[in-house]
Amino acid sequence: MVADAGILSRPVTGTAAGVPFLALPPASGDVPAPLVLGLHAFEPPRAEAALAGTVPMAPLPAWRVYLGLPLFGARLPEGGVAEVNRRGARDYLVELFGPVVEEAAAELHRVTDELRRTFPVTDDPAGLVGVGAGAAAVLLALAEERLPVSAAAVVNPVVDPSLVISARERRTGTPYEWSEQARHTRSWLDFGDRAEEVSRARVPLLVVNGGRDEVVPPEQGRSLHDAMASHAPEHALRHIVVPDLAHAIGPEPGLEPGPLTPAGVLTDRALTEWFHRHLTSSAQVRTV
């Protein structure tokens, strides 16, 4: 498509394949440019605008398009937040976490197709970045090769859903009942066990953990990295720890951008540098 001057100078909101998005234009203003898709978390940032403000990757000469997760924001079910909370109370893994991660991964391909018809992007595979549950959706998309991907990054990734179940048990004081379906969902979304599948597509992957993350401690990300290391080229796999980063990487309620923190700035810088290095083939990216 022919680029409209307006979309190259300001954020753009809309929907693609029914998924709400906020798009930031490439830093250089040159188009067509590569495409990077972002998926937010259950915790702050828990909306597309909040994620865009938290990890804007502003210097990147690529479209950064932040997507709303299923059951969040404009996609709340009938009954709103109360219904989401009811599903979580009935069975957090089977009725809430698992379905959101699955649908978010499943819709990436058709969202990408529609964004390519909407914005002036290159034909290169998209980049993916996710935080928390959004990171789990990114890992699922890689493991099951849901779409072509040029590079990916995950921040505080839920590499094993039992981690969020344990955190929820600590917070509520209520033990989780592990049904057969819950154990199946946990196994399906345990990316430590699926590390070889995640690495099969040979997509460059950056794993970022927060040193203050009590839900997904840094050793979980390191374990994922180490499990993938024998299947991935050294230059295409990296694990880093941002010392002061917590599991939630923004303030409550997490719907709008919050003030930047030093840990947030370091995280955004790491993502920006990773995609500068690995997001293929636009001349703008290659010559940075």
FINUVO-277419 format. One line per 8 residues: number of its first residue (from 1); their letters; for each residue x, y, z of N, C-alpha, C. Coordinates in steps of 0.2 Angstrom, whole numbers, m for minus. Layout:
NUM> a> X,Y,Z,X,Y,Z,X,Y,Z | ... $
This chain:
1> mvadagil> 4,m6,0,0,0,0,4,6,0 | 2,12,m2,5,18,m2,4,21,5 | 10,23,8,10,26,15,6,32,15 | 2,33,20,m1,40,21,3,43,26 | 5,50,25,9,53,29,7,53,36 | 1,53,38,m2,53,45,1,47,49 | 0,41,46,2,35,49,10,35,51 | 14,39,47,21,38,49,23,44,54 $
9> srpvtgta> 18,47,57,20,52,61,17,52,68 | 13,47,69,9,46,75,7,39,77 | 6,37,83,3,31,84,m4,30,81 | m5,24,79,m12,22,76,m15,17,80 | m22,17,81,m25,12,84,m31,9,79 | m33,3,81,m37,0,76,m38,m7,78 | m41,m11,74,m42,m18,75,m40,m22,69 | m37,m28,70,m35,m32,64,m37,m39,66 $
17> agvpflal> m41,m42,61,m44,m49,62,m47,m49,69 | m51,m43,71,m54,m43,77,m50,m42,83 | m44,m41,83,m39,m40,88,m37,m32,89 | m38,m29,94,m37,m22,95,m29,m21,95 | m27,m16,92,m19,m14,92,m18,m7,93 | m12,m6,94,m9,1,94,m2,0,90 | m1,4,85,4,3,81,9,10,81 | 15,9,82,20,14,82,24,14,76 $
25> ppasgdvp> 25,19,72,28,19,65,36,19,66 | 39,16,61,46,16,61,50,22,63 | 55,22,67,59,28,69,61,32,63 | 63,29,58,66,32,52,61,36,48 | 55,33,48,50,36,44,50,32,37 | 55,28,36,56,25,29,51,19,29 | 48,18,23,44,12,22,45,9,15 | 43,3,14,41,m2,19,46,m4,24 $
33> aplvlglh> 44,m6,30,48,m7,36,46,m14,39 | 50,m17,42,48,m24,46,43,m23,51 | 40,m28,53,35,m28,58,36,m32,64 | 35,m29,70,36,m32,76,30,m32,80 | 27,m38,82,21,m39,86,22,m39,93 | 19,m36,98,20,m36,105,13,m39,108 | 14,m43,113,9,m46,117,10,m45,125 | 5,m42,128,5,m39,135,4,m45,140 $
41> afepprae> 5,m43,146,4,m48,151,m3,m48,155 | m4,m53,159,m10,m52,164,m9,m47,169 | m2,m46,171,m1,m41,176,2,m34,172 | 2,m29,175,5,m23,171,12,m24,168 | 12,m23,161,7,m19,157,2,m24,155 | m5,m23,156,m10,m28,154,m15,m25,149 | m12,m20,145,m16,m18,139,m11,m16,134 | m13,m15,127,m8,m13,122,m5,m7,123 $
49> aalagtvp> m9,m2,125,m6,5,126,m1,5,132 | m2,1,137,3,1,142,9,m2,140 | 9,m8,136,15,m11,134,19,m7,129 | 15,m3,125,18,2,120,22,7,124 | 20,9,129,23,14,133,29,11,137 | 29,5,139,34,2,143,40,m1,139 | 38,m4,133,44,m6,129,43,m3,122 | 43,4,121,42,7,114,47,5,109 $
57> maplpawr> 53,3,111,58,2,106,59,7,101 | 59,14,103,58,19,99,63,20,94 | 69,18,95,74,19,89,73,14,83 | 69,9,84,69,4,79,66,6,73 | 69,5,67,66,6,61,61,1,58 | 56,0,63,51,m5,61,45,m3,64 | 39,m6,61,33,m5,64,32,m9,71 | 31,m6,76,29,m10,82,22,m10,84 $
65> vylglplf> 19,m16,83,11,m16,84,10,m20,90 | 7,m17,95,5,m20,101,m2,m22,101 | m3,m29,103,m10,m32,102,m13,m33,109 | m20,m32,109,m23,m34,115,m25,m41,116 | m23,m44,122,m25,m51,123,m32,m53,123 | m34,m59,121,m41,m61,122,m43,m60,130 | m49,m58,131,m52,m57,137,m50,m51,141 | m46,m47,138,m44,m41,141,m46,m35,137 $
73> garlpegg> m47,m29,140,m49,m23,137,m55,m23,133 | m54,m21,127,m60,m21,122,m63,m28,121 | m59,m34,123,m61,m40,122,m64,m44,128 | m66,m40,133,m69,m43,139,m75,m47,137 | m76,m52,141,m82,m56,139,m88,m53,142 | m94,m56,140,m100,m53,144,m100,m54,151 | m101,m49,155,m100,m49,162,m94,m46,164 | m90,m44,159,m84,m40,161,m79,m43,165 $
81> vaevnrrg> m75,m39,169,m70,m41,174,m72,m46,179 | m79,m45,181,m81,m50,186,m82,m57,183 | m83,m57,176,m84,m64,173,m77,m67,172 | m72,m63,171,m65,m65,170,m63,m68,177 | m64,m64,182,m62,m66,189,m66,m73,191 | m72,m74,189,m76,m80,190,m72,m86,187 | m70,m85,181,m67,m90,177,m60,m92,181 | m57,m87,183,m50,m88,186,m51,m92,193 $
89> ardylvel> m57,m90,196,m58,m93,203,m60,m100,202 | m64,m102,196,m66,m109,195,m60,m113,193 | m56,m111,189,m50,m115,187,m46,m110,183 | m41,m107,186,m37,m102,183,m33,m105,177 | m30,m111,177,m26,m113,172,m31,m115,166 | m36,m119,167,m40,m122,162,m45,m117,159 | m48,m113,163,m53,m108,160,m50,m101,159 | m44,m99,161,m42,m92,160,m35,m92,157 $
97> fgpvveea> m30,m95,160,m23,m94,158,m22,m98,151 | m24,m104,151,m23,m108,145,m26,m106,139 | m33,m104,140,m37,m102,134,m34,m95,131 | m32,m91,135,m29,m84,133,m23,m85,129 | m18,m89,132,m12,m91,129,m13,m94,122 | m17,m99,122,m19,m103,116,m22,m98,110 | m27,m94,112,m30,m90,107,m25,m85,105 | m21,m82,109,m17,m76,107,m12,m79,102 $
105> aaelhrvt> m9,m85,103,m4,m88,98,m8,m90,92 | m14,m92,92,m18,m95,86,m19,m89,82 | m21,m83,84,m23,m78,80,m17,m73,77 | m11,m75,79,m6,m71,77,m5,m71,69 | m6,m77,66,m5,m77,59,m10,m73,55 | m17,m73,57,m22,m69,53,m21,m62,55 | m19,m60,61,m18,m53,63,m12,m50,58 | m7,m54,58,m1,m52,53,m3,m51,46 $
113> delrrtfp> m7,m56,44,m10,m55,37,m13,m48,36 | m18,m47,40,m22,m41,40,m17,m34,41 | m13,m35,45,m8,m29,46,m4,m28,40 | m2,m33,36,2,m32,30,m3,m29,25 | m9,m29,25,m14,m26,20,m15,m19,23 | m14,m17,29,m15,m11,32,m9,m6,32 | m3,m9,33,2,m4,34,8,m6,29 | 12,m1,27,17,m3,22,23,m6,26 $
121> vtddpagl> 23,m13,26,28,m17,29,31,m21,24 | 37,m24,26,41,m28,21,38,m35,21 | 41,m39,17,38,m46,16,42,m51,21 | 46,m48,25,50,m52,30,46,m55,35 | 47,m61,38,44,m63,44,43,m58,49 | 38,m58,53,37,m53,59,42,m55,64 | 43,m50,68,46,m51,75,41,m52,80 | 42,m55,86,38,m56,91,41,m54,98 $
129> vgvgagaa> 37,m51,102,39,m49,109,33,m50,113 | 34,m53,119,29,m54,124,31,m54,131 | 27,m52,135,28,m51,143,24,m56,146 | 26,m60,151,22,m64,156,18,m69,152 | 12,m69,152,7,m73,148,8,m72,141 | 9,m66,139,10,m64,132,17,m68,129 | 22,m68,134,28,m72,132,27,m79,131 | 22,m82,135,20,m89,134,17,m90,128 $
137> avllalae> 13,m85,125,10,m86,119,15,m85,113 | 20,m81,114,26,m81,109,29,m88,109 | 31,m91,115,34,m97,115,30,m103,112 | 23,m102,113,19,m107,110,19,m106,102 | 19,m100,100,19,m99,93,25,m102,90 | 31,m101,93,37,m104,90,37,m111,91 | 35,m114,96,35,m122,97,31,m125,92 | 25,m122,90,20,m125,85,20,m122,79 $
145> erlpvsaa> 25,m117,77,27,m114,71,20,m112,68 | 17,m107,72,10,m104,70,11,m99,64 | 17,m96,64,18,m92,58,26,m91,57 | 28,m89,52,35,m87,51,37,m81,55 | 43,m82,59,45,m77,63,53,m76,62 | 55,m69,62,62,m68,60,66,m67,67 | 63,m65,72,66,m64,79,61,m64,84 | 63,m66,90,58,m65,96,62,m64,102 $
153> avvnpvvd> 58,m61,107,60,m59,113,55,m60,118 | 56,m63,124,51,m64,129,54,m61,136 | 50,m58,139,51,m54,146,47,m58,151 | 51,m60,156,48,m63,162,43,m69,159 | 45,m73,155,41,m78,152,38,m83,157 | 32,m85,156,29,m90,160,31,m97,157 | 37,m99,158,39,m105,155,36,m111,157 | 33,m111,163,29,m117,166,23,m114,170 $
161> pslvisar> 17,m115,168,11,m112,171,10,m114,178 | 14,m119,181,13,m121,188,16,m115,192 | 21,m111,189,24,m105,192,18,m100,194 | 14,m99,189,9,m94,191,3,m97,196 | 2,m104,195,m2,m107,200,1,m106,207 | 7,m108,208,10,m107,214,10,m100,217 | 11,m95,213,11,m88,215,3,m86,217 | m1,m89,214,m8,m88,215,m10,m91,222 $
169> errtgtpy> m8,m97,223,m9,m101,229,m6,m97,235 | 0,m94,234,3,m90,240,m1,m84,241 | m4,m81,236,m7,m74,237,m14,m76,240 | m18,m81,238,m25,m82,240,m25,m87,246 | m20,m90,247,m20,m95,253,m24,m101,251 | m26,m102,245,m31,m108,243,m27,m112,238 | m27,m119,240,m23,m123,235,m27,m125,229 | m23,m126,224,m26,m127,217,m27,m134,216 $
177> ewseqarh> m33,m136,214,m35,m143,212,m32,m145,205 | m28,m150,205,m25,m152,199,m29,m157,196 | m33,m155,191,m37,m160,188,m33,m163,182 | m36,m169,179,m32,m172,173,m31,m166,168 | m37,m162,166,m36,m157,161,m31,m152,163 | m31,m150,169,m26,m145,171,m19,m148,170 | m18,m154,172,m11,m157,171,m9,m157,164 | m14,m159,159,m13,m159,152,m11,m152,150 $
185> trswldfg> m15,m147,152,m13,m140,150,m6,m138,152 | m5,m140,159,2,m138,161,7,m141,157 | 7,m148,155,12,m151,151,12,m148,144 | 7,m146,141,6,m143,134,10,m136,134 | 10,m132,140,13,m126,140,19,m125,145 | 22,m131,146,28,m132,149,34,m131,144 | 37,m125,143,41,m124,138,48,m126,139 | 50,m128,146,56,m131,147,56,m138,144 $
193> draeevsr> 50,m142,145,50,m148,142,49,m148,134 | 47,m142,131,46,m141,124,52,m137,121 | 57,m137,125,63,m132,122,65,m134,115 | 66,m141,114,68,m143,107,63,m140,102 | 57,m141,103,52,m138,98,52,m131,97 | 53,m127,103,54,m120,102,60,m118,98 | 65,m122,99,71,m120,95,71,m123,88 | 66,m127,86,67,m130,80,66,m126,74 $
201> arvpllvv> 63,m120,74,62,m115,69,68,m111,68 | 73,m112,73,79,m108,73,78,m100,73 | 73,m98,77,72,m91,77,76,m88,83 | 80,m83,81,84,m79,87,79,m77,92 | 81,m79,99,77,m78,104,81,m75,110 | 78,m70,113,81,m66,119,76,m68,124 | 79,m70,130,75,m72,136,77,m67,141 | 73,m62,144,74,m57,149,70,m59,155 $
209> nggrdevv> 74,m60,160,71,m61,167,72,m55,172 | 68,m54,176,68,m49,181,72,m52,187 | 77,m48,190,80,m51,196,75,m51,202 | 70,m47,202,65,m46,207,59,m50,206 | 59,m54,201,53,m58,199,52,m64,204 | 46,m63,208,45,m69,212,40,m74,209 | 38,m73,204,33,m78,200,37,m82,196 | 42,m79,191,46,m83,187,53,m81,188 $
217> ppeqgrsl> 56,m84,193,63,m82,195,68,m83,189 | 73,m79,189,78,m79,184,81,m86,182 | 81,m90,187,84,m97,185,79,m101,181 | 73,m99,180,68,m102,176,70,m100,168 | 71,m94,167,73,m92,161,80,m95,159 | 85,m95,164,91,m98,162,90,m106,160 | 86,m109,164,84,m116,162,82,m117,155 | 77,m113,153,75,m113,146,80,m112,141 $
225> hdamasha> 84,m107,143,90,m105,138,95,m111,138 | 96,m114,143,101,m120,143,98,m126,140 | 91,m127,140,88,m133,137,88,m132,130 | 88,m125,127,88,m124,120,95,m123,117 | 100,m123,122,107,m121,119,109,m126,114 | 108,m132,115,111,m137,111,107,m138,104 | 102,m134,104,98,m134,97,98,m128,93 | 101,m123,96,101,m116,93,108,m113,92 $
233> pehalrhi> 110,m110,87,116,m107,86,117,m102,92 | 124,m101,94,125,m97,100,123,m90,99 | 124,m87,93,123,m80,92,116,m79,92 | 111,m84,92,104,m83,91,100,m84,97 | 104,m85,103,100,m87,109,104,m83,115 | 100,m79,119,103,m75,124,99,m75,130 | 101,m75,136,98,m74,142,101,m69,146 | 97,m64,148,99,m59,152,95,m58,158 $
241> vvpdlaha> 98,m55,164,94,m53,170,94,m46,171 | 88,m43,172,88,m35,173,87,m35,181 | 92,m33,185,92,m34,192,86,m31,196 | 84,m25,194,78,m22,198,71,m23,195 | 71,m28,190,64,m29,187,60,m34,190 | 54,m32,192,49,m37,195,45,m40,190 | 41,m45,192,36,m48,187,32,m43,183 | 29,m39,187,25,m34,184,30,m28,182 $
249> igpepgle> 30,m26,176,35,m21,174,32,m14,173 | 26,m13,176,23,m6,176,18,m6,182 | 16,0,183,12,1,189,4,m1,188 | 1,m2,193,m6,m3,192,m10,3,190 | m16,3,187,m19,m3,185,m16,m7,179 | m11,m4,176,m8,m7,170,m11,m6,163 | m16,m1,163,m19,0,157,m17,5,152 | m13,10,155,m10,15,152,m2,16,153 $
257> pgpltpag> 2,19,149,9,19,151,10,22,158 | 15,20,161,17,23,168,23,26,167 | 26,29,172,32,32,172,38,27,171 | 43,29,167,48,24,165,53,23,171 | 55,17,173,59,16,178,66,14,175 | 72,14,179,78,12,176,78,5,174 | 74,0,177,74,m7,175,70,m7,169 | 65,m3,168,61,m3,162,65,m1,156 $
265> vltdralt> 69,4,157,73,7,152,78,2,149 | 81,m2,154,86,m7,152,83,m12,148 | 77,m14,150,73,m19,147,71,m17,140 | 69,m11,139,67,m8,132,74,m8,128 | 79,m6,131,85,m6,127,88,m12,125 | 87,m17,129,89,m24,127,85,m27,121 | 78,m26,121,74,m28,116,76,m24,110 | 77,m18,110,78,m14,104,85,m16,101 $
273> ewfhrhlt> 90,m17,105,96,m20,102,95,m27,99 | 91,m31,102,90,m38,99,87,m37,93 | 82,m33,92,78,m33,85,83,m29,80 | 87,m24,82,91,m21,78,96,m26,75 | 98,m31,79,103,m36,77,100,m42,72 | 94,m44,74,91,m50,72,85,m49,67 | 82,m44,67,76,m43,63,78,m42,56 | 76,m47,52,79,m48,45,76,m43,40 $
281> ssaqvrtv> 79,m41,36,82,m40,30,80,m33,28 | 77,m29,31,76,m22,29,83,m19,28 | 84,m15,23,91,m12,23,92,m7,29 | 86,m4,31,87,1,37,89,m3,43 | 87,m9,44,89,m13,50,96,m16,49 | 98,m18,43,104,m21,42,110,m16,43 | 108,m9,42,114,m4,42,114,m1,48 | 110,m2,53,110,1,60,117,0,63 $
